[in-house]
Amino acid sequence: MTIKIYSTPACGYCKMAKEFLTSHNIAFTDVNVAADPKEREEMVEKSGQLGVPVFEIDGQIIVGYNEALLSKVVGITPAAPAQQ
């Protein structure tokens, strides 16, 4: 699976998304669109907008950080609820 995250350093959702993937040992490529105009243009062409984060996962574009959707696409099984 190939994962590319278009992000900016100031984006809180970008940081949460990267921490989420890292915590599940999922490799990804982080692209700082604030510093790379060519990558920013590519992101806009693929997603149709300037908002970040944008994920490209094996060619599928996901806009925004939605943990449930991201988990489903990358195959993370949700943790079982704690027993009381």
BELLINMO-V484726 format. One record per residue. N is the residue number from 1. PHI is phi as a letter, one per 20 degrees, with the letter a starting at -180 (NA if undefined). PSI is psi in whole degrees, -180 to 180 (999 if undefined). OMEGA is omega in whole degrees, -180 to 180 (* if undefined). Layout:
{{N;PHI;PSI;OMEGA} {N;PHI;PSI;OMEGA}}
This chain:
{{1;NA;134;178} {2;d;124;-179} {3;c;129;176} {4;c;131;178} {5;d;121;173} {6;e;123;-174} {7;b;177;171} {8;c;155;-179} {9;f;-28;-176} {10;e;-3;-174} {11;e;113;179} {12;f;-40;179} {13;f;-34;176} {14;f;-45;180} {15;f;-45;179} {16;f;-42;-180} {17;f;-44;-180} {18;f;-39;177} {19;f;-40;179} {20;f;-51;-180} {21;f;-43;179} {22;f;-41;-179} {23;f;-20;177} {24;d;15;178} {25;l;41;179} {26;d;121;-178} {27;f;144;178} {28;b;162;174} {29;d;127;180} {30;e;127;-180} {31;d;117;180} {32;e;100;-177} {33;f;-12;175} {34;f;-26;-177} {35;d;-10;-175} {36;c;94;-178} {37;g;-34;179} {38;f;-44;178} {39;f;-37;178} {40;f;-45;178} {41;f;-41;178} {42;f;-42;179} {43;f;-44;-180} {44;f;-40;178} {45;f;-40;-177} {46;f;-38;-173} {47;d;-22;-178} {48;n;12;180} {49;b;170;-180} {50;e;-12;-177} {51;f;147;177} {52;c;157;2} {53;e;154;171} {54;c;131;180} {55;d;138;169} {56;d;111;-177} {57;d;107;-177} {58;l;44;177} {59;n;-13;178} {60;e;133;-180} {61;e;130;174} {62;c;126;-179} {63;d;128;178} {64;n;162;-179} {65;e;107;177} {66;c;101;-173} {67;g;-41;-179} {68;f;-46;179} {69;f;-44;179} {70;f;-43;178} {71;g;-45;-179} {72;f;-46;-176} {73;f;-38;-178} {74;e;-3;174} {75;n;29;177} {76;e;126;177} {77;e;128;-180} {78;f;145;178} {79;f;144;177} {80;f;146;178} {81;f;146;-179} {82;f;139;177} {83;e;141;179} {84;d;999;*}}
